[in-house]
Amino acid sequence: MEDREVTVREATIFALDNSEKAFEEFRKCTREIGECFDTGRDEEAFAIIKETFYPGVIGLAQFCHSMLEMNHDVLGKELSERLCSDLAQINELLTNVAKETENGNFTEIGDVLRFDFIDVIASLSKSFPEIKEAFRTSTKPSLDEY
């Protein structure tokens, strides 16, 4: 972004515009983690989870939570419910990953990330352009504050 102050609307739209690149990174990362677990490279898989996957998921969840918390009125009922459902699913998947880690089911972790998590990413990937349009067209005055 330019070196100037931006409004809430501009910052949100910018993040949404760049989300597909982040989603593709999640897809690549989860495939790589799954492959590592499948081939017995567990340490490498956990390093990717720690260094790349978790920070990305936390950032994504915080972004979505902020949109829901501060701008649910902009999103409307349907988008808010969908986003809330996706966040709940992310939380459930992370809980499953933690449980499978404790149980030593590393291949299952790879499968959860490769398949189930990717389903959530697909849902968010579908919702984000709609969210962008909601922010673009909203008449909420606080979106244009710096």
C-alpha positions in Angstrom: 0.0 0.0 0.0 1.0 3.6 -0.4 2.9 5.4 2.3 -0.2 7.2 3.7 -2.9 6.7 6.2 -5.6 4.4 5.0 -9.2 4.0 6.0 -10.7 0.9 7.6 -12.5 0.3 4.3 -9.2 0.6 2.3 -7.2 -1.6 4.6 -9.9 -4.3 4.7 -10.3 -4.3 0.9 -6.5 -4.4 0.5 -6.3 -7.5 2.8 -9.2 -9.1 1.0 -7.6 -8.4 -2.4 -4.4 -10.2 -1.3 -6.2 -13.1 0.4 -6.1 -15.5 -2.5 -2.3 -15.4 -2.5 -2.4 -16.3 1.2 -4.9 -19.1 0.5 -2.7 -20.5 -2.1 0.2 -20.5 0.4 -2.1 -22.4 2.8 -2.8 -25.0 0.1 0.9 -25.4 -0.6 1.8 -25.6 3.0 -0.8 -28.2 3.9 0.2 -30.4 1.0 3.8 -30.1 2.1 3.0 -31.0 5.7 1.0 -34.0 4.6 3.8 -35.2 2.3 6.3 -34.8 5.1 4.2 -36.9 7.5 3.5 -39.5 4.8 7.2 -40.0 4.2 8.3 -40.0 7.9 9.7 -36.6 7.9 7.8 -35.7 11.1 10.3 -33.1 12.4 10.2 -31.2 9.1 6.4 -31.3 9.1 6.2 -29.9 12.7 8.7 -27.2 11.8 6.5 -26.1 8.9 3.5 -26.1 11.2 5.3 -24.1 13.8 7.0 -21.6 11.5 4.4 -21.2 8.7 1.1 -22.8 9.2 0.1 -21.8 12.8 1.2 -18.1 12.4 -0.8 -17.9 9.2 -3.9 -19.6 10.7 -3.7 -17.3 13.7 -3.5 -14.2 11.5 -6.4 -15.4 9.4 -8.5 -16.2 12.4 -7.8 -12.8 13.9 -8.6 -11.0 10.7 -11.9 -12.9 10.4 -12.8 -12.4 14.0 -12.1 -8.6 13.8 -14.4 -8.3 10.8 -17.1 -10.2 12.6 -16.7 -8.3 15.9 -16.4 -4.8 14.5 -18.3 -5.0 11.2 -20.9 -7.7 11.4 -23.4 -5.1 10.3 -21.4 -4.6 7.1 -21.3 -8.3 6.4 -25.0 -8.9 6.9 -26.5 -12.1 8.5 -25.6 -14.6 5.8 -21.9 -13.7 5.4 -21.5 -13.3 9.2 -23.0 -16.7 9.8 -20.8 -18.3 7.1 -17.7 -16.6 8.5 -18.6 -17.6 12.0 -19.0 -21.2 10.9 -15.7 -21.2 9.1 -14.0 -19.8 12.3 -15.6 -22.5 14.4 -14.4 -25.1 11.9 -10.9 -23.8 12.1 -11.0 -24.0 15.8 -12.3 -27.6 15.7 -9.6 -28.6 13.2 -6.8 -27.1 15.4 -8.3 -29.0 18.4 -8.2 -32.2 16.3 -4.6 -31.5 15.3 -3.6 -31.1 18.9 -5.4 -34.3 19.9 -3.8 -36.3 17.1 -0.4 -34.8 18.0 -0.8 -36.1 21.5 -1.9 -39.5 20.2 1.1 -39.6 17.8 -1.2 -40.0 14.8 1.0 -37.9 12.5 -0.4 -39.1 9.2 -3.9 -38.1 10.5 -2.6 -34.6 11.1 -1.5 -34.4 7.5 -4.9 -35.6 6.3 -6.8 -33.1 8.5 -4.7 -30.3 7.2 -4.6 -31.5 3.6 -8.3 -32.2 3.2 -10.5 -30.8 6.0 -8.5 -27.5 6.4 -8.5 -27.0 2.7 -12.3 -27.3 2.7 -12.4 -24.3 5.1 -10.0 -22.4 2.9 -12.2 -23.1 -0.1 -15.2 -21.7 1.8 -13.3 -18.6 2.8 -11.9 -18.2 -0.7 -15.5 -18.1 -1.9 -16.7 -15.7 0.8 -13.9 -13.2 0.7 -14.9 -11.6 -2.6 -18.5 -11.2 -1.3 -17.1 -9.6 1.9 -15.0 -7.3 -0.2 -18.0 -6.2 -2.1 -19.9 -5.7 1.2 -17.1 -3.4 2.4 -16.9 -1.6 -0.9 -20.6 -0.8 -1.1 -21.3 -0.2 2.6 -22.4 3.2 3.7 -21.2 2.8 7.3 -19.4 6.0 8.1 -16.8 4.5 10.4 -15.3 2.5 7.5 -14.0 5.8 6.1 -12.2 6.8 9.3 -8.4 6.7 9.5 
